[in-house]
Amino acid sequence: MATKKAAVKKTAVKKTAAKKAVKPTPAKKSLARKSVGRPQPTHEQIAELARKYFHEHGGHGATAEQDWLRAERELKGI
């Protein structure tokens, strides 16, 4: 009988471990959502859009960094 109890206990431990391993952490979920099915923009694509924003406001108002971040957010869909 001791072997039967040990076998049942071992099976229960395996099921519990499997359940814990399946649950993704919230950080992994959010990363997976962003990268699935959406190609990341290239450096050139971001630069081109940032230049467009720069020319739209005539170089006044926003900084080059702000234009870059705006273009990056738009292309990445953030």
VMD Tcl script that builds the backbone (N, CA, C; Angstrom):
set m [mol new atoms 234]
animate dup $m
set s [atomselect $m all]
$s set {name element resname resid chain x y z} {
  {N N MET 1 A 0.805 -1.193 0.000}
  {CA C MET 1 A 0.000 0.000 0.000}
  {C C MET 1 A 0.851 1.260 0.000}
  {N N ALA 2 A 2.005 1.187 0.548}
  {CA C ALA 2 A 2.860 2.364 0.610}
  {C C ALA 2 A 3.222 2.839 -0.794}
  {N N THR 3 A 3.398 1.934 -1.727}
  {CA C THR 3 A 3.733 2.333 -3.089}
  {C C THR 3 A 2.555 2.999 -3.780}
  {N N LYS 4 A 1.339 2.568 -3.504}
  {CA C LYS 4 A 0.163 3.183 -4.099}
  {C C LYS 4 A 0.032 4.637 -3.639}
  {N N LYS 5 A 0.230 4.879 -2.359}
  {CA C LYS 5 A 0.138 6.229 -1.822}
  {C C LYS 5 A 1.226 7.109 -2.409}
  {N N ALA 6 A 2.402 6.564 -2.549}
  {CA C ALA 6 A 3.517 7.330 -3.111}
  {C C ALA 6 A 3.232 7.671 -4.570}
  {N N ALA 7 A 2.659 6.734 -5.311}
  {CA C ALA 7 A 2.348 6.972 -6.718}
  {C C ALA 7 A 1.268 8.053 -6.864}
  {N N VAL 8 A 0.267 8.023 -6.012}
  {CA C VAL 8 A -0.798 9.020 -6.058}
  {C C VAL 8 A -0.240 10.391 -5.710}
  {N N LYS 9 A 0.604 10.434 -4.691}
  {CA C LYS 9 A 1.212 11.693 -4.272}
  {C C LYS 9 A 2.081 12.268 -5.385}
  {N N LYS 10 A 2.850 11.399 -6.040}
  {CA C LYS 10 A 3.739 11.820 -7.121}
  {C C LYS 10 A 2.930 12.405 -8.285}
  {N N THR 11 A 1.821 11.791 -8.627}
  {CA C THR 11 A 0.964 12.264 -9.703}
  {C C THR 11 A 0.371 13.629 -9.353}
  {N N ALA 12 A -0.037 13.803 -8.119}
  {CA C ALA 12 A -0.614 15.075 -7.685}
  {C C ALA 12 A 0.425 16.187 -7.776}
  {N N VAL 13 A 1.653 15.877 -7.412}
  {CA C VAL 13 A 2.724 16.873 -7.470}
  {C C VAL 13 A 2.986 17.265 -8.913}
  {N N LYS 14 A 3.006 16.314 -9.829}
  {CA C LYS 14 A 3.233 16.600 -11.247}
  {C C LYS 14 A 2.130 17.508 -11.797}
  {N N LYS 15 A 0.866 17.252 -11.459}
  {CA C LYS 15 A -0.237 18.062 -11.948}
  {C C LYS 15 A -0.136 19.489 -11.432}
  {N N THR 16 A 0.210 19.646 -10.173}
  {CA C THR 16 A 0.351 20.974 -9.587}
  {C C THR 16 A 1.481 21.733 -10.259}
  {N N ALA 17 A 2.603 21.076 -10.480}
  {CA C ALA 17 A 3.750 21.717 -11.125}
  {C C ALA 17 A 3.399 22.114 -12.558}
  {N N ALA 18 A 2.653 21.286 -13.252}
  {CA C ALA 18 A 2.276 21.590 -14.630}
  {C C ALA 18 A 1.358 22.805 -14.692}
  {N N LYS 19 A 0.436 22.923 -13.746}
  {CA C LYS 19 A -0.462 24.072 -13.720}
  {C C LYS 19 A 0.311 25.363 -13.476}
  {N N LYS 20 A 1.270 25.324 -12.582}
  {CA C LYS 20 A 2.057 26.509 -12.279}
  {C C LYS 20 A 2.916 26.925 -13.458}
  {N N ALA 21 A 3.443 25.981 -14.183}
  {CA C ALA 21 A 4.337 26.286 -15.299}
  {C C ALA 21 A 3.590 26.895 -16.480}
  {N N VAL 22 A 2.318 26.627 -16.622}
  {CA C VAL 22 A 1.547 27.091 -17.767}
  {C C VAL 22 A 1.179 28.567 -17.659}
  {N N LYS 23 A 0.968 29.069 -16.461}
  {CA C LYS 23 A 0.513 30.446 -16.289}
  {C C LYS 23 A 1.640 31.436 -16.602}
  {N N PRO 24 A 1.474 32.280 -17.633}
  {CA C PRO 24 A 2.497 33.283 -17.938}
  {C C PRO 24 A 2.400 34.463 -16.975}
  {N N THR 25 A 3.508 35.117 -16.773}
  {CA C THR 25 A 3.503 36.297 -15.913}
  {C C THR 25 A 2.913 37.465 -16.694}
  {N N PRO 26 A 2.386 38.473 -16.030}
  {CA C PRO 26 A 1.807 39.621 -16.741}
  {C C PRO 26 A 2.791 40.291 -17.693}
  {N N ALA 27 A 4.057 40.367 -17.320}
  {CA C ALA 27 A 5.054 40.996 -18.189}
  {C C ALA 27 A 5.193 40.218 -19.497}
  {N N LYS 28 A 5.191 38.910 -19.411}
  {CA C LYS 28 A 5.318 38.101 -20.621}
  {C C LYS 28 A 4.092 38.266 -21.515}
  {N N LYS 29 A 2.924 38.386 -20.918}
  {CA C LYS 29 A 1.705 38.577 -21.703}
  {C C LYS 29 A 1.785 39.857 -22.519}
  {N N SER 30 A 2.164 40.947 -21.883}
  {CA C SER 30 A 2.181 42.232 -22.584}
  {C C SER 30 A 3.228 42.241 -23.689}
  {N N LEU 31 A 4.362 41.606 -23.468}
  {CA C LEU 31 A 5.378 41.540 -24.509}
  {C C LEU 31 A 4.888 40.711 -25.689}
  {N N ALA 32 A 4.201 39.638 -25.383}
  {CA C ALA 32 A 3.709 38.770 -26.451}
  {C C ALA 32 A 2.684 39.498 -27.307}
  {N N ARG 33 A 1.820 40.280 -26.685}
  {CA C ARG 33 A 0.795 40.992 -27.450}
  {C C ARG 33 A 1.403 42.002 -28.404}
  {N N LYS 34 A 2.444 42.688 -27.990}
  {CA C LYS 34 A 3.039 43.723 -28.829}
  {C C LYS 34 A 3.766 43.138 -30.025}
  {N N SER 35 A 4.426 42.010 -29.841}
  {CA C SER 35 A 5.274 41.506 -30.904}
  {C C SER 35 A 4.570 40.545 -31.865}
  {N N VAL 36 A 3.440 39.999 -31.493}
  {CA C VAL 36 A 2.762 39.022 -32.329}
  {C C VAL 36 A 2.078 39.717 -33.501}
  {N N GLY 37 A 2.442 39.332 -34.705}
  {CA C GLY 37 A 1.771 39.811 -35.902}
  {C C GLY 37 A 2.083 41.245 -36.296}
  {N N ARG 38 A 2.954 41.911 -35.591}
  {CA C ARG 38 A 3.262 43.298 -35.913}
  {C C ARG 38 A 4.776 43.443 -36.086}
  {N N PRO 39 A 5.234 43.671 -37.326}
  {CA C PRO 39 A 6.676 43.839 -37.522}
  {C C PRO 39 A 7.152 45.145 -36.901}
  {N N GLN 40 A 8.339 45.115 -36.343}
  {CA C GLN 40 A 8.908 46.310 -35.726}
  {C C GLN 40 A 9.426 47.253 -36.809}
  {N N PRO 41 A 9.213 48.565 -36.646}
  {CA C PRO 41 A 9.694 49.518 -37.652}
  {C C PRO 41 A 11.221 49.590 -37.647}
  {N N THR 42 A 11.777 49.873 -38.804}
  {CA C THR 42 A 13.231 49.994 -38.903}
  {C C THR 42 A 13.658 51.398 -38.475}
  {N N HIS 43 A 14.925 51.543 -38.245}
  {CA C HIS 43 A 15.507 52.837 -37.880}
  {C C HIS 43 A 15.209 53.865 -38.974}
  {N N GLU 44 A 15.328 53.445 -40.220}
  {CA C GLU 44 A 15.089 54.340 -41.355}
  {C C GLU 44 A 13.639 54.805 -41.419}
  {N N GLN 45 A 12.699 53.904 -41.139}
  {CA C GLN 45 A 11.283 54.266 -41.158}
  {C C GLN 45 A 10.969 55.305 -40.078}
  {N N ILE 46 A 11.529 55.104 -38.901}
  {CA C ILE 46 A 11.311 56.059 -37.809}
  {C C ILE 46 A 11.928 57.401 -38.168}
  {N N ALA 47 A 13.149 57.381 -38.710}
  {CA C ALA 47 A 13.845 58.623 -39.077}
  {C C ALA 47 A 13.067 59.393 -40.143}
  {N N GLU 48 A 12.537 58.688 -41.120}
  {CA C GLU 48 A 11.787 59.340 -42.200}
  {C C GLU 48 A 10.540 60.042 -41.658}
  {N N LEU 49 A 9.805 59.366 -40.788}
  {CA C LEU 49 A 8.603 59.960 -40.220}
  {C C LEU 49 A 8.963 61.121 -39.281}
  {N N ALA 50 A 10.035 60.989 -38.514}
  {CA C ALA 50 A 10.472 62.072 -37.625}
  {C C ALA 50 A 10.855 63.309 -38.436}
  {N N ARG 51 A 11.523 63.113 -39.586}
  {CA C ARG 51 A 11.866 64.236 -40.475}
  {C C ARG 51 A 10.601 64.920 -40.992}
  {N N LYS 52 A 9.597 64.109 -41.316}
  {CA C LYS 52 A 8.320 64.653 -41.799}
  {C C LYS 52 A 7.707 65.542 -40.727}
  {N N TYR 53 A 7.694 65.084 -39.478}
  {CA C TYR 53 A 7.154 65.877 -38.382}
  {C C TYR 53 A 7.963 67.164 -38.204}
  {N N PHE 54 A 9.265 67.071 -38.320}
  {CA C PHE 54 A 10.142 68.228 -38.179}
  {C C PHE 54 A 9.791 69.295 -39.221}
  {N N HIS 55 A 9.617 68.853 -40.459}
  {CA C HIS 55 A 9.301 69.790 -41.544}
  {C C HIS 55 A 7.884 70.359 -41.417}
  {N N GLU 56 A 6.970 69.576 -40.861}
  {CA C GLU 56 A 5.594 70.052 -40.670}
  {C C GLU 56 A 5.538 71.256 -39.740}
  {N N HIS 57 A 6.346 71.221 -38.681}
  {CA C HIS 57 A 6.307 72.353 -37.750}
  {C C HIS 57 A 7.457 73.328 -37.990}
  {N N GLY 58 A 8.126 73.191 -39.099}
  {CA C GLY 58 A 9.160 74.147 -39.498}
  {C C GLY 58 A 10.391 74.178 -38.608}
  {N N GLY 59 A 10.600 73.128 -37.853}
  {CA C GLY 59 A 11.763 73.076 -36.975}
  {C C GLY 59 A 11.565 73.838 -35.679}
  {N N HIS 60 A 10.393 74.403 -35.478}
  {CA C HIS 60 A 10.104 75.166 -34.258}
  {C C HIS 60 A 9.080 74.403 -33.420}
  {N N GLY 61 A 9.185 74.525 -32.134}
  {CA C GLY 61 A 8.214 73.893 -31.239}
  {C C GLY 61 A 8.758 72.622 -30.625}
  {N N ALA 62 A 8.698 71.536 -31.330}
  {CA C ALA 62 A 9.161 70.251 -30.805}
  {C C ALA 62 A 10.657 70.074 -31.086}
  {N N THR 63 A 11.300 69.285 -30.235}
  {CA C THR 63 A 12.712 68.981 -30.454}
  {C C THR 63 A 12.826 67.763 -31.366}
  {N N ALA 64 A 14.026 67.519 -31.838}
  {CA C ALA 64 A 14.265 66.353 -32.689}
  {C C ALA 64 A 13.936 65.068 -31.923}
  {N N GLU 65 A 14.248 65.057 -30.639}
  {CA C GLU 65 A 13.960 63.880 -29.823}
  {C C GLU 65 A 12.457 63.654 -29.702}
  {N N GLN 66 A 11.692 64.723 -29.512}
  {CA C GLN 66 A 10.241 64.597 -29.421}
  {C C GLN 66 A 9.648 64.097 -30.735}
  {N N ASP 67 A 10.185 64.587 -31.858}
  {CA C ASP 67 A 9.724 64.116 -33.169}
  {C C ASP 67 A 10.027 62.630 -33.335}
  {N N TRP 68 A 11.210 62.233 -32.907}
  {CA C TRP 68 A 11.622 60.825 -33.021}
  {C C TRP 68 A 10.697 59.937 -32.177}
  {N N LEU 69 A 10.463 60.329 -30.939}
  {CA C LEU 69 A 9.619 59.521 -30.052}
  {C C LEU 69 A 8.180 59.454 -30.557}
  {N N ARG 70 A 7.684 60.548 -31.111}
  {CA C ARG 70 A 6.332 60.563 -31.684}
  {C C ARG 70 A 6.245 59.584 -32.859}
  {N N ALA 71 A 7.244 59.632 -33.731}
  {CA C ALA 71 A 7.265 58.734 -34.889}
  {C C ALA 71 A 7.367 57.277 -34.441}
  {N N GLU 72 A 8.200 57.025 -33.458}
  {CA C GLU 72 A 8.384 55.664 -32.945}
  {C C GLU 72 A 7.083 55.143 -32.348}
  {N N ARG 73 A 6.412 55.965 -31.549}
  {CA C ARG 73 A 5.127 55.545 -30.947}
  {C C ARG 73 A 4.093 55.245 -32.024}
  {N N GLU 74 A 4.024 56.091 -33.029}
  {CA C GLU 74 A 3.027 55.905 -34.082}
  {C C GLU 74 A 3.293 54.629 -34.876}
  {N N LEU 75 A 4.548 54.403 -35.232}
  {CA C LEU 75 A 4.875 53.212 -36.029}
  {C C LEU 75 A 4.752 51.909 -35.245}
  {N N LYS 76 A 5.011 51.975 -33.957}
  {CA C LYS 76 A 4.907 50.765 -33.126}
  {C C LYS 76 A 3.486 50.535 -32.624}
  {N N GLY 77 A 2.632 51.544 -32.788}
  {CA C GLY 77 A 1.239 51.396 -32.356}
  {C C GLY 77 A 1.074 51.444 -30.854}
  {N N ILE 78 A 1.905 52.222 -30.199}
  {CA C ILE 78 A 1.849 52.311 -28.732}
  {C C ILE 78 A 0.872 53.383 -28.334}
}
mol reanalyze $m
mol bondsrecalc $m
mol representation Tube
mol addrep $m
